[in-house]
Amino acid sequence: MTKADIVNEISKNTGLDKIDVLTTIEAFMETVKDSLAKEENVYLRGFGSFIVKKRAQKTARNISKNTTIIIPEHNIPAFKPAKTFTISVKK
């Protein structure tokens, strides 16, 4: 399902204009991105959590040059579904 499909489905179910729905979805995604960039987690009860995970520094190998490189500690975004969400998908 694409963003356009989601906009169409929400518009059909609620009777709102597609432009209004698209604007709302874009604003939601931008808010989540901004929060995660500030290392603030986003919790949506019954749906899941958008969280920031820290990856520790590690040593990796460059096989083509046969050298080792250090990958610094960094943050990555992650999604953890709520228990009710996971149960509904398993059915």
C-alpha positions in Angstrom: 0.0 0.0 0.0 1.4 3.4 -1.0 0.8 6.8 0.5 -1.6 7.6 -2.3 -3.6 4.4 -1.5 -3.7 5.4 2.2 -4.9 8.9 1.3 -7.7 7.4 -0.9 -8.8 5.0 1.7 -9.0 7.6 4.5 -10.7 10.0 2.2 -13.3 7.4 1.2 -13.9 6.3 4.9 -14.1 9.8 6.4 -15.6 11.9 3.5 -12.7 14.4 3.8 -11.0 15.9 0.7 -7.9 14.1 -0.5 -5.9 17.3 -0.2 -6.7 17.7 3.4 -5.9 14.1 4.2 -2.6 14.3 2.3 -1.7 17.5 4.2 -2.5 15.8 7.5 -0.5 12.6 6.7 2.5 14.7 5.5 2.4 16.8 8.7 2.2 13.6 10.8 5.3 12.1 9.0 7.2 15.4 9.3 6.4 15.6 13.1 7.6 12.0 13.6 10.8 12.7 11.7 11.5 15.9 13.6 10.9 14.2 17.0 13.2 11.3 16.1 15.9 13.7 14.9 15.7 15.3 18.4 16.0 11.8 19.9 12.5 12.0 21.2 10.5 8.8 20.9 6.9 8.9 19.6 4.3 6.6 21.3 1.0 5.8 19.7 -1.1 3.7 22.1 -2.6 0.7 20.3 -0.4 1.1 17.2 3.2 1.2 18.2 6.3 3.3 19.0 8.7 5.1 16.7 11.9 4.9 18.7 15.6 5.9 18.3 18.1 3.1 18.8 21.7 3.7 19.4 24.2 1.6 17.5 27.5 1.2 19.4 30.9 1.9 17.8 32.2 -1.1 15.9 35.2 -2.2 13.8 34.5 -3.3 10.3 36.6 -4.6 7.5 37.1 -3.2 4.0 37.6 -6.4 2.1 38.8 -4.9 -1.2 41.6 -2.9 0.5 42.1 -5.5 3.4 41.9 -2.7 6.0 39.8 -2.2 9.1 37.7 0.9 9.7 35.9 2.2 12.7 32.2 2.8 12.4 31.3 5.5 15.0 28.3 5.3 17.4 25.2 6.4 15.6 21.4 6.5 16.0 18.9 4.7 13.8 15.1 5.0 13.7 13.0 1.9 14.5 9.4 1.0 14.9 8.1 -1.3 17.6 4.5 -2.4 17.1 2.0 -2.5 20.0 0.9 -5.9 21.3 -2.6 -5.4 20.0 -1.3 -4.4 16.6 0.9 -7.5 16.4 -2.0 -9.8 17.4 -4.3 -8.3 14.8 -1.7 -8.8 12.1 -1.1 -12.5 13.1 -4.7 -13.4 12.5 
